[in-house]
Amino acid sequence: MEQPEDGRPVAFGTASLMEKFALLLLFSLLLAGVYLVLKPFLLGLVFGAILAVAAWPLRSWLIARGLSGAMAAGVMLTLLLVFVLAPMAIAAPGLALGVKQLAEQGIGWISTSPQLPASITGLPLVGTWIASTWDGLLSQTPESKAMLMSYVQPARQFITDAALGLATSMLDIGLALIVATTFWSRGDRVALVLRDSLHRLGGPQLAALTDVAASATRGVFYGIVGTAAIQGLLMAIGLVLAGVPGAAPLGFVTLIFAISQFGGALINLVWGGAAWWLYANGGMGFAFWFVVAWGLMVTFSDNLLKPLLIGSSLKLPLMLVILGVFGGFLSFGFLGLFIGPTLLAVAFELLAAWRQRKAAGTHQ
């Protein structure tokens, strides 16, 4: 310890520690202030970043064709506005009411205990089994009614809230498009700054995890969100071609069922109800069989689309996806259906990458 002029010793180690603590406190307050400023827009910012990362390969493809970053961003924004935002803005105002009406009509229809046509119950080998299963599902005992309503009411409320959330999330979606366009235009600089910052904090290993996070984001967005969106769109198109009313709400319901990972059995209810409506209003004509064939195609397209879109790099447990979907919806509303599983996928992949690096370092 050095002696100052007044002869009292000064602990330089303590003074240095206090300075660091003060700097850390000021930096924490700065981060808290930034968070409070961005909090109203945080959902749109996160969703915009996810969109930017998910569509980054398209940006790279456009730039490889000679477009500048700004031009590529403009093309991608135009595509999103024309094919995503405009249809959503048109459908969103009446979607919640349409979904609610469909749910009420479905509950009312089930309460009448409708009978299957003889052409189905008379099928060889399986006709009797289908008839007995149908009668068992629709038996109007107090116990069966209570069990049915215990499942129907939460499902109806969830789908109605999701449809209503789509209308209220249009501002966040618009902000997300602005954020994504900014990333597409100047994304190289943002990625360089992020990678350099992580390199300074944790070295090259931490910086390399940005690639893992980007890969996980694309994998879950393509495999889960992309598959569900395609299935919902296909269902709506098929029902429009068959002349079924309420094609847009039914397509939205299909998207929700598909993204919830319970889609296989539940999507059958969508096209099955549409086929029944066609049968009740016109018999088993071409439209009826078209909806049956189209609905089966939409249901089983999950098995083809998901492996193609998600690839083999992302091995996310099914339970984690389900928790992400429902937890994201409860926390963030409609956009949480997409943000929730994406965030859990990124965290899961980062943890797996960290464990692999630790294991590799231990064996060296």
C-alpha positions in Angstrom: 0.0 0.0 0.0 1.2 3.5 -0.8 1.0 6.3 1.7 -0.8 9.5 0.6 0.3 13.0 1.8 -1.8 12.9 4.9 -0.2 9.6 6.0 -3.4 7.4 5.8 -3.2 4.2 3.8 -5.5 3.7 0.8 -6.7 0.3 -0.4 -6.4 0.6 -4.1 -7.9 -2.8 -4.6 -11.1 -1.7 -2.8 -11.2 1.5 -4.7 -10.9 -0.3 -8.0 -13.6 -2.8 -7.0 -16.0 0.1 -6.1 -15.3 1.7 -9.5 -16.2 -1.5 -11.3 -19.3 -1.9 -9.2 -20.4 1.7 -10.0 -19.8 1.1 -13.7 -21.7 -2.2 -13.6 -24.6 -0.5 -11.8 -24.7 2.4 -14.4 -24.6 -0.1 -17.2 -27.4 -2.1 -15.6 -29.5 1.0 -15.3 -28.8 1.9 -18.9 -30.0 -1.6 -20.0 -33.1 -1.3 -17.8 -33.9 2.1 -19.4 -33.4 0.7 -22.9 -35.7 -2.2 -22.0 -38.4 0.1 -20.8 -38.2 2.2 -24.0 -38.4 -0.9 -26.2 -40.9 -2.8 -24.1 -44.0 -1.7 -26.0 -42.4 -2.8 -29.3 -40.5 -5.9 -28.0 -42.9 -8.4 -29.4 -42.6 -6.9 -32.9 -38.9 -6.6 -32.6 -38.4 -10.3 -31.7 -40.8 -11.5 -34.4 -39.1 -9.2 -36.9 -35.7 -10.7 -36.0 -37.1 -14.2 -36.4 -38.6 -13.3 -39.8 -35.2 -11.8 -40.9 -33.3 -14.9 -39.9 -35.8 -17.3 -41.4 -35.8 -15.5 -44.8 -32.1 -14.8 -44.9 -31.4 -17.6 -47.5 -33.8 -15.8 -49.9 -31.9 -12.6 -49.3 -28.6 -14.3 -50.0 -30.1 -15.8 -53.2 -31.3 -12.4 -54.4 -27.9 -10.7 -53.7 -26.1 -13.5 -55.6 -28.3 -12.5 -58.6 -26.8 -9.0 -58.5 -29.3 -7.1 -56.3 -28.0 -4.8 -53.6 -29.0 -5.2 -50.0 -31.6 -2.5 -50.2 -33.1 -3.8 -53.4 -33.3 -7.4 -52.0 -35.0 -6.0 -48.9 -37.5 -4.1 -51.1 -38.3 -7.2 -53.1 -38.8 -9.4 -50.0 -41.0 -6.7 -48.3 -43.2 -6.5 -51.4 -43.6 -10.2 -51.4 -44.6 -10.2 -47.7 -47.0 -7.3 -48.2 -48.8 -8.9 -51.2 -48.9 -12.5 -50.1 -49.0 -12.3 -46.3 -49.9 -8.9 -44.7 -52.6 -7.9 -47.2 -54.6 -11.2 -46.9 -54.2 -11.1 -43.1 -55.4 -7.5 -42.9 -58.5 -8.4 -45.0 -59.3 -11.5 -43.1 -58.4 -10.4 -39.5 -61.4 -8.2 -38.7 -64.1 -10.8 -39.3 -62.0 -13.9 -38.5 -62.8 -14.1 -34.7 -66.5 -13.8 -35.3 -66.4 -16.4 -38.1 -64.4 -18.9 -35.9 -66.8 -18.4 -33.0 -69.8 -19.0 -35.2 -68.2 -22.1 -36.7 -67.5 -23.4 -33.2 -71.1 -22.8 -32.0 -72.5 -24.4 -35.1 -70.2 -27.4 -34.6 -71.3 -27.9 -31.0 -74.9 -27.5 -32.0 -74.5 -30.1 -34.8 -72.8 -32.6 -32.5 -75.6 -32.2 -29.9 -78.2 -33.4 -32.5 -76.4 -36.8 -32.7 -76.2 -37.0 -36.5 -76.3 -40.4 -38.1 -73.8 -41.6 -40.6 -75.1 -42.3 -44.1 -75.7 -46.0 -45.1 -73.1 -45.8 -47.7 -70.5 -45.4 -45.0 -71.9 -47.8 -42.4 -72.4 -50.4 -45.1 -68.8 -50.5 -46.1 -67.3 -54.0 -45.9 -65.1 -54.9 -43.0 -65.0 -51.4 -41.5 -68.5 -50.2 -41.8 -69.8 -51.7 -38.6 -66.7 -50.5 -36.6 -67.1 -47.0 -37.9 -70.8 -46.9 -37.0 -70.2 -48.2 -33.5 -67.4 -45.8 -32.9 -69.5 -42.9 -34.2 -72.4 -43.8 -32.0 -70.1 -44.2 -29.0 -68.6 -40.7 -29.5 -72.0 -39.1 -29.9 -74.0 -41.0 -27.3 -76.0 -38.4 -25.4 -75.5 -39.7 -21.8 -74.9 -37.0 -19.2 -71.4 -38.4 -18.7 -70.5 -38.2 -22.4 -71.9 -34.7 -22.6 -69.9 -33.5 -19.7 -66.7 -35.2 -21.0 -67.3 -33.7 -24.5 -67.9 -30.2 -23.2 -64.8 -30.3 -21.0 -62.7 -30.6 -24.1 -64.8 -28.5 -26.5 -65.1 -25.3 -24.4 -61.3 -24.8 -23.8 -60.5 -25.6 -27.5 -63.2 -23.2 -28.7 -61.9 -20.5 -26.4 -58.3 -21.0 -27.5 -59.1 -20.8 -31.2 -61.4 -17.8 -30.7 -58.7 -16.0 -28.7 -56.1 -16.8 -31.3 -58.3 -15.4 -34.1 -59.0 -12.3 -32.0 -55.3 -12.0 -31.3 -54.5 -11.9 -35.0 -56.6 -8.7 -35.4 -55.0 -7.1 -32.4 -51.5 -8.1 -33.5 -51.5 -6.3 -36.8 -49.5 -3.4 -35.4 -46.8 -5.8 -34.1 -46.8 -7.6 -37.4 -46.3 -4.3 -39.2 -43.5 -3.3 -36.9 -42.0 -6.8 -37.4 -41.9 -6.2 -41.2 -40.1 -2.9 -40.7 -37.5 -4.6 -38.4 -37.1 -7.5 -40.8 -36.7 -5.2 -43.8 -34.0 -3.2 -41.9 -32.1 -6.4 -41.2 -32.4 -7.6 -44.8 -31.0 -4.2 -45.9 -28.2 -3.9 -43.4 -28.0 -7.4 -42.0 -24.4 -8.0 -42.8 -23.3 -5.1 -40.5 -25.7 -6.2 -37.8 -24.4 -9.8 -37.9 -20.7 -8.5 -37.9 -21.4 -6.3 -34.8 -23.2 -9.1 -33.0 -20.5 -11.7 -33.8 -17.7 -9.2 -32.7 -19.5 -8.4 -29.5 -19.9 -12.1 -28.6 -16.3 -12.8 -29.5 -15.2 -10.1 -27.1 -17.4 -11.5 -24.3 -16.7 -15.2 -24.7 -14.2 -15.8 -27.5 -14.6 -17.6 -30.8 -16.7 -20.4 -29.3 -19.5 -18.0 -28.1 -19.3 -16.2 -31.4 -19.8 -19.4 -33.3 -23.1 -20.1 -31.4 -24.7 -17.4 -33.6 -24.7 -19.9 -36.4 -26.3 -22.5 -34.2 -29.0 -20.0 -33.1 -29.7 -19.0 -36.7 -30.0 -22.6 -37.8 -32.4 -23.4 -35.0 -34.5 -20.4 -35.8 -34.8 -21.4 -39.5 -35.4 -25.1 -38.6 -38.4 -24.5 -36.3 -39.8 -21.7 -38.4 -39.7 -23.7 -41.6 -40.7 -27.0 -40.0 -43.4 -26.0 -37.6 -44.7 -22.6 -38.7 -44.1 -23.1 -42.4 -45.8 -26.6 -42.5 -48.8 -25.3 -40.5 -49.2 -22.2 -42.8 -49.1 -24.4 -45.9 -51.6 -26.8 -44.5 -54.0 -24.0 -43.5 -53.7 -22.4 -46.9 -54.2 -25.7 -48.7 -57.3 -26.4 -46.6 -58.8 -22.9 -47.4 -58.1 -23.3 -51.1 -59.7 -26.8 -51.2 -62.8 -25.6 -49.4 -63.2 -22.6 -51.6 -63.0 -24.9 -54.7 -65.6 -27.2 -53.2 -68.0 -24.3 -52.4 -67.9 -24.7 -48.6 -68.8 -21.5 -46.7 -66.4 -20.2 -44.1 -63.3 -21.4 -45.9 -61.0 -18.6 -44.4 -62.0 -19.4 -40.7 -61.6 -23.1 -41.4 -58.2 -22.6 -42.9 -57.2 -20.6 -39.9 -58.5 -23.3 -37.6 -56.4 -25.8 -39.6 -53.3 -23.6 -39.1 -53.9 -23.5 -35.3 -54.5 -27.3 -35.2 -51.3 -28.0 -37.2 -49.1 -25.6 -35.3 -50.3 -27.1 -32.0 -48.8 -30.5 -33.0 -52.1 -32.3 -32.4 -52.9 -31.6 -36.0 -53.4 -35.1 -37.5 -56.6 -36.0 -35.7 -57.9 -32.5 -35.3 -57.5 -31.5 -39.0 -59.7 -34.5 -39.8 -62.5 -32.7 -37.9 -62.2 -29.7 -40.2 -62.5 -31.4 -43.5 -64.8 -34.1 -42.1 -67.2 -31.4 -41.0 -67.0 -29.7 -44.4 -67.6 -33.1 -46.1 -70.6 -33.7 -43.9 -72.1 -30.3 -44.7 -71.7 -31.1 -48.4 -73.4 -34.5 -47.9 -76.3 -32.9 -46.0 -76.8 -30.3 -48.7 -76.2 -32.3 -51.9 -75.4 -35.9 -51.2 -72.2 -37.7 -52.0 -71.4 -35.9 -55.2 -68.1 -34.8 -56.7 -67.6 -31.9 -54.2 -68.1 -34.4 -51.2 -65.4 -36.8 -52.5 -63.2 -33.9 -53.5 -63.2 -32.5 -50.0 -62.5 -36.0 -48.5 -59.5 -36.6 -50.9 -58.3 -33.1 -50.4 -58.6 -33.2 -46.6 -56.7 -36.5 -46.4 -54.0 -34.9 -48.6 -53.8 -31.9 -46.3 -53.7 -34.1 -43.2 -50.9 -36.3 -44.4 -48.9 -33.5 -46.1 -47.4 -32.9 -42.7 -45.3 -36.1 -43.1 -43.9 -34.8 -46.4 -43.6 -31.1 -45.7 -42.0 -31.1 -42.3 -38.9 -33.3 -43.2 -38.4 -31.2 -46.3 -38.6 -27.9 -44.6 -37.1 -28.6 -41.2 -34.2 -30.7 -42.5 -32.3 -33.1 -40.3 -30.3 -30.5 -38.3 -33.0 -29.7 -35.7 -34.1 -32.5 -33.4 -36.5 -30.7 -31.1 -38.5 -32.8 -28.7 -42.3 -32.8 -29.4 -43.1 -31.8 -25.8 -40.9 -28.8 -26.1 -42.7 -27.7 -29.2 -46.1 -28.1 -27.5 -44.9 -26.1 -24.5 -43.5 -23.4 -26.8 -46.8 -23.1 -28.7 -49.2 -22.9 -25.8 -46.8 -21.1 -23.5 -45.9 -18.6 -26.2 -49.6 -17.9 -26.8 -50.4 -17.4 -23.1 -47.4 -15.1 -22.7 -47.4 -13.1 -26.0 -50.8 -13.7 -27.6 -51.2 -14.7 -31.3 -47.6 -14.0 -32.3 -46.5 -16.2 -29.4 -47.7 -19.2 -31.4 -44.6 -18.6 -33.6 -42.2 -16.9 -31.1 -42.7 -19.5 -28.3 -41.4 -22.6 -30.1 -38.7 -20.6 -31.9 -37.2 -19.3 -28.6 -37.3 -22.7 -27.0 -35.7 -24.3 -30.1 -32.9 -21.7 -30.0 -32.3 -22.3 -26.3 -32.4 -26.1 -26.7 -29.9 -26.0 -29.6 -27.6 -23.6 -27.8 -27.6 -25.9 -24.8 -26.9 -28.9 -26.9 -24.0 -27.1 -28.7 -22.5 -26.0 -25.4 -22.6 -29.5 -24.0 -21.0 -30.9 -27.1 -18.2 -28.3 -26.9 -17.7 -29.1 -23.2 -17.6 -32.8 -23.9 -15.1 -32.3 -26.7 -12.9 -30.1 -24.4 -12.9 -32.8 -21.7 -11.8 -35.5 -24.1 -8.9 -33.4 -25.4 
